[in-house]
Amino acid sequence: MKKLVSTLFIGMVFGLGIAISGMANPAKVQNFFDLAGMWDPSLMFVMGGALTVAAIGYRIIFTSRKTPLFDEEFFLPKAKSIDKELIGGATIFGIGWGIAGFCPGGAIPTIALGHSGTYVFLAAMVVGMFAARQFRARQFADARSSI
């Protein structure tokens, strides 16, 4: 129960941060990428602030604790290399973010606003996630059959 409540609280703080920073407005995000038009650098400051808080938080948590408060272990990425899958995924994510003005974490808090663009984005995101999983499963099956 503590894990669920802490997860809910963290999600609410994240959503509040998205709303206060203006990142719930896709036009604001798209203006950040519009270098030749109405460029809005505020996203750079939002991201810089988030990275600073995260870096300090990670430093404090990982030096003071062996395990999280409400779980058995920290779930961290195991991969340490930059490969074509990471570059491809980051590229697709960036293109989608620039076109839609939403990233997944920013779109979810805006569901309550009732904008149809949010629902279109989330539906496309779910379809894309499903398609990527099917593609990876097919790749894995093809690799196993060629052994």
N, C-alpha and C positions, 0 to 999 in steps of 0.2 A: 504494500500500500504506500509506503514511504517513497518507493521508487516512482510509482505512478504520480503521486502528488508533486514530487520534485520535477518530474518531466513536464507536467502540466504547467507548473510555475515558470520553468525555464522557457517553455514555448510561449507563454504569455508575455514574458519580458522581451523575448525576441520579436514577437508580433508588435508589441508596443514600440520597440525601437524602429522597426520597419515603418510603422505609421508616423512616428514623430519625425523621422529623417526624410519623409516624403518618398520613400522607395516603394510605397504602395501605388504610386502614380507612374504608370509605364511611360508617359511622356517625359517625365523627369529623367528616367533612366536612358531613354532614347536620345534625349538632348545631350547627355554626357558623351555619347558616341558620335554626335553630329559636330565634328570638328570644324567643318566649313560653314555651318549655319548658326543655330542658336545654342552654342556650346555652353553647358552648365557643369562647372567643375565640382559641384557640391558632392557628387558621388565619390570622388576621390577622397574627400575629407571623411565621409561616412566610412568608407572602406579602411582608410588609415586609422581611424579611431577604433574600429572593430578589430583590426589586426593588432593594435597596441594592447587593447584590453585582453585579447586572446593570448598573446605572447606572455604577458605578465601572469595571467591566470594559469596557463600551462606551466610556467616556471615554478609558481608557488605550489600547485597541486602535485606535480611530478617529483618535486624535491622533498615534499613533506609527507606524502602518502604512498603506500605500496599498492593499495586498492582503492577504488571509489567508495564513497559512503554507502551507497545503496546497491552495490553489485559485487560480484566475486572477483572481477578483473577489469582492467581498462581494455577497451576494444579499439585497438589502433591498427592502421594499415600495416600489413606484413611486407608488402612490396617496397623496395628501396630504389628501384631503377625507373628511369623515364623511358617508356617504350612507345611503340606506335599506337597501342590501344589508348594509353593515357593522352597522348598528343591528339589523336583523333577525337576522343571523347571531349577533351577540353575545347577543341575547335568547334565541334557541334554545339556544345553548351554555349560558347561565346556567340556564335552566330544566332542561335535561338534567343539568347538573352538580348542581343541587339535588335533583332526583328520584333520580338514580342514586348520587350521592355520588362519582362518578368524573369526571375530565376525561380526555381521551385520553392526555395525557402521564402521568397518574397511574395509569391502568388498565393500560398496557402492562407496567410493572414487576411488577404483581401477578399476571400470567399464571402465574408459577411457583408461586404459592400454591395454585392449583387450586380456587379458589372458583367455583362455577357462575355466580354473579352477574357475575363478571368476563367470562366468556365470552358471557353474554347481552348485556352492555353493549357489548362489542367487536363482536359480530355486528350489533347495532342500529346502531352507529356506522358500520360498513362499508356497511350497507344505506342509511343516511341519506346518506352521502357519494356513493354511486352514484346515489341518487334526485336529489340536488342537482345532480350533473353532468348527468344526463338533462334535468332541468328547465331548467338554464342553456342547454344545447345547443338545446332546443326553443325557448326564448325567442330565442336568437340566430338560429335558422332562420326564425322568424316575423318578426323584425325585418328580415332580409335579403329575405324574400319581399314585404314591404310597400313596398320601395324602388322 
